[in-house]
Amino acid sequence: MTEDGIALGSWLCRIRNYEKAGVRQKQLTKERVKMLDDIGMIWGKIDYFWERNYEAASDYYQEHGNLDVPASYINADGIKLGSWICRMRKERKKQKDTPAGRELSLTEEQIHRLDEIGMTWANVHDTKWGKGCQAAEAYAAAHGNLLVPARYITDGGFRLGEWIRKQRSRYQEKKLSGSQIEKLKKIGMVWQTDSWESRLELVKNWYQENGTLSIPQNTVVDGVWIGKWLIAQKKALDEGKLSQRQAELLSELPLDDSRLNASAHWKQMYLDAKEYSTTFGSFARVPRNYRGRSGGNLNGWVLNQRKARREGKMNEEKIQLLDEIGFVWDPQTQRTVGL
């Protein structure tokens, strides 16, 4: 009831009923409908809740710069914004399959308004999958394959090794869509983790990090005894039991002169370390996946140098060379020996 004694609520309810039923057209003319629209008339309860939720979504966008709202998110006013956003995505997806002429739950204006505040119509799982696929494509372009180490993390912090392993598992469980399978096939996905090629890649990674193929037989990487496997492959190569392709791939490794290659590898990595020291000024924390000009993993090499000295397996010449470039032997104290 207004101050003038008008039962405004009842009047609005009658007007909504007139509009909904299509009656009293002489009273509810197009001109009057427009006048009500101009002052923000809400013709239905659903419209009211939509506007309320849209306002909450707009506030979220202003604060976070996106509408990547967690499904369980509830704002300070108790609005279940996360589930509403999910519902809007489902409604939009449903509308794409709706025959022309049928009434739609989302109007073009509502879709446009959501677009203006950064609505992502793909669901969160699809968005994350697309991000993983892009990271996998970049890895394949850089390394020539998708044999990603299980613990590999991209420079952007994406756990690509874990993501690849999950895709293999989903493939076995038939949970990948046809389009996802095709996309991964195009960039060289290896579905079987125990394939010959994947084991060869583990050996290559070991060589990159350690500079030698003298792998202890008890070495296990990602569940594979790579030392024993390499010995078996060398024997198979000598006996002509490998396929032509396998023989070519295996022969690319320095299978014979391991010690000479280890020395050359150490010198290459040392030059990478020297360049890193000049650029960044410290060895205290080398990024896990950092690779220098030689392509070797500098973080792994640094850890191996510290271990070799602790165990008394490093000669004085190497210690002196590393001291000269400010090598950090104890990252906890960030003190260098000999300085």
N, C-alpha and C positions, 0 to 999 in steps of 0.2 A: 504494500500500500504506500503510495507516495504522499507527500505533505498535502497535496490537493485532494486526497481521498480516492485516487485512481488505483484500482487493483491491477497494477502493471503486469505482475506475473501471470494473472489469469488472462489478461488481454493478449500478451505475447503467445501464450499457449493456444488461444483460439486462432490467432493469425497463422501459427505454424500448422495447425490442423486444417485450416482453409487451404493453405498452399499444398499440403500433402495430399488432400482429397480432391483438389482441383475444383472447389466450390466457391460460392460467393465472389465470382470473378468481377462483379460490378463494384464490390467493395475493395477487393484486392487486385487492383489494376496493375499493369506492368509498370506504370509510373511510380505507384506506391511501393511495389517490390524493389524497384531501383533505389528509391529513397531510403528504404530500410537497409538495403545492401550497402549503401554509401556510409551508413553509420555503424557498420559492423554486425548486422543481424546474423545470428547463428540459427539456421533453420531446423537443425536437428541435434539431438544429444551426441550423436557420433561426430558431428562437425565440431561441437564444443570440445570434446576430448581430443580430437585431432589437433585443434589449434593449441590446446594446452600442452600437448606432447611436443608439438612443433616448436613452441616457445622454449621448452626445456632443451630440445635438440639444438636450437639456435644459441642458447646460453652455453651449452657444452662446447659448441664449435668456437665461440668467442674465446673460451678459456683454453682449449686444447689445440685449436687450429685444424681439427679434423672431426669426422664422425665415426671413427673406429672405436665405437663404444663396446666395452665388454658386455656379454650377454646378461650377466648377473647385476649390472650396474643399476643402482637406484639413487636418484639425486636427493638433495637435502629436503625437498618437498614431498618425498615419498613416491615420486613418479618412477615407474619401472621403465626407464628410458632404453636400457639395453634390449629388453624383450620387444619393445615397441619398434625399435630400429630393425630388429630381425623380422618382425611381422611385415614391415613396409617392404623389405627386400622380397619376402615370399609373395606378397600381393603383386609386386611389379613383375616378378617372374611368371606368376599365374596369368597376368593380363596379356603377356606376349602370346599365350596359347588360346586366348579367348576370342571366339569368332566375332567379326565386326557386327556392330549393332546391339550387342549385349551391354547392359549397364556395368560400368567399371567401378571398383571400390576406390581406386586412386585416380583423381582427375589429372589432366595434363598440367593444370596450374600447380597442383600439389607436387607433382614430380619436378616441375621447374623450380619451385621454391626450395625443395630439398637439394636439388642440384646446386643451387646458389650457395648453400652452406656446406658444400663438400661431401655430399652423400656418395658413398661407394656402394654400388648396387650389388656387386659380387660379394658373397659371404666371406667371412674371415678366413675360412679354410681354403677357399679358392684363391684368395689374395696371397696367403702364405705359400701355397703350392706354386703359384706363379713366381714368387720371389725365389723359391728354391730352384725352380727350373732355370731362371735367369742366371743364378749363381753356378749351376751345373754347366750351362752353356759356356759361360766365361771360363770355367775350369777346363773344359774340353778344348776350347780354343787355345788356351795357354799350354796345356800339357799333351794334347793330341789324343786324350782318352778320358774315360769317366771312372777310372780305377782309383777312386778317392780314398785316402787313408781314413780309417774309422774315426779318428779324433781330429780330422782336419777342420779348421775354422777359417773363414775368409777374412780378408783385411777389414771388412765391414762388420765382423763379429757374428756372421751367420754360420751355424754348425752344419756345414755341408756334408761332412762325412756321416753324421748321424742321420741327416735327411735322406741321403742316398740309401743308407741301410734300411730306413723305414719304407722307402719306395719298393725295394726288393721284397720286403716282407708283405707289403700290400699287394704286390703283383702275384705272389704265391697264394695269397688268400683271395684273389680275384676281386680286390676292392678298388683297383684303378680303372678309370673309364677308358674307353677305346682311344679317345683323343689324347689322354695323358700318356698312354702307352706309346702312341705314335710319336709324340713330341720327344719322349725320352729315347726312343729308338733312333731318331734322326740325329741326336747328339752323341750317340755311341754308348748307350747304357749297357752295362754288363749285368745281366739278371742273376747269374749264379756267382755267389761270392767265393766259391771254391774252384772257379775256373782256372785253367792253366795260365791265362793272361793275367788274372788278378794276382796270382802267386808271383808271377814274374815281376809285376809292378811292385810288390812288397820288397822283392830283392833289389830292384832299382832304387827304391826309397832308402833302403839300408845303405846301399853304396853311396848315394848322394850325401847322406848324413855322416858316414864313417870313413869314406874314401878307400874302402877295401872290400873285396869279395871273400875274404877269409872269415867267413861267418861261423861262429861256434855252433856245433851241432845241436846244442840245447837251447838255441835262440828261438823263441816263439813270438810271432807278431800277428795280431788279430786271429789267434787260434791256429796259425800255420807254423810248422817247424821249418823255417825257411832255409836253415843251414843244411838239414838233411835233404830237403827238396832240391836244392841247388846241386848237391853232389849226385843225386839220382838223375837230374837232367843232363849234367855233364857226361855221365856214363851213357845215357840214352843217345846223346848227340854223337859220341864216339862210335856207338854201335849202329848208328843210322836208324834209330827207332822213332825219331821225331818227324813230324810232318815238315814239309819244306818251309812253310810259314814259321813254324815254331823254331826250326833250326836257324832261320834268318834273324828272328828276334833275339834268340839266346846269344847268337854270335856277335850281336852288337855290344854285348858286355865285355869288359876286359877280363876274360876268363883265365888267362895264363899268367901274365906278369903282375900279380896282385900287389907285391911289395913296391914295385916301381910305380904302379898307379896310385898306391896309397901315398907315396912321397909327393908325387905330382899334385894329387888332390889336396894334400895339406898345404902346399905352397899356394895353390889357387885360393883356398879358403882363407889363408893368411892375408892375401892381398885384399880379399873381400872385407876381412876384419879391419884391416888398416884403413880402407876407404870408409868403412862404417864409423871408425873412431874419428876420422877427420871431419865427417859430416855431422855426427851426433854428439861426439865428445865423451861418450861413456859406454861401457860394456855391462853396466849393472843389470839392465833389463833389455835384452834384445827381443823384439816381438817374435812370438812363436813361429810364425810362418814367413819370417823375413828371409829373402833370398837375394844374394849379391849377383855380381856379373857372371860368376861361374855357374849359377843356377842351384848351388848347394844350399841347404838349410843352415843359416848361420847360427841360429839359436841352438840347434842340436849340436853343432860343431863346438860352440863355446862351452856347453855343458860337458862334452866329451873331454875337452882340454883340462877343465877343472878336475874331472874324475881321474884322468891319466896322471896328473901331478899328485893328487892325494894318494894314489896307489903306487907312487914311485915309478911310473912307467914313462915319464917324459924326461928327455935329456936336457942338459943345461943350455944347449944352443937354442932350443925351441923356447925355453923359459925366458931367456934373454930377449929373443925376438919379440915375444909377446909383451914383456915388460916395457919394451921400447915404444909400443903403441898404446900404452896405458891400459893393458888388460886387467880386468877386475877379477881377482881370484876368489874373493869372498864377497858375494853380492849383499850379504847382510850388513857388513861394515863399510862396503864400498871402498876398501883399501886395496891398493895394488902392491904386490911384492916387489921390492927393489926400488920403490919410489919414496 
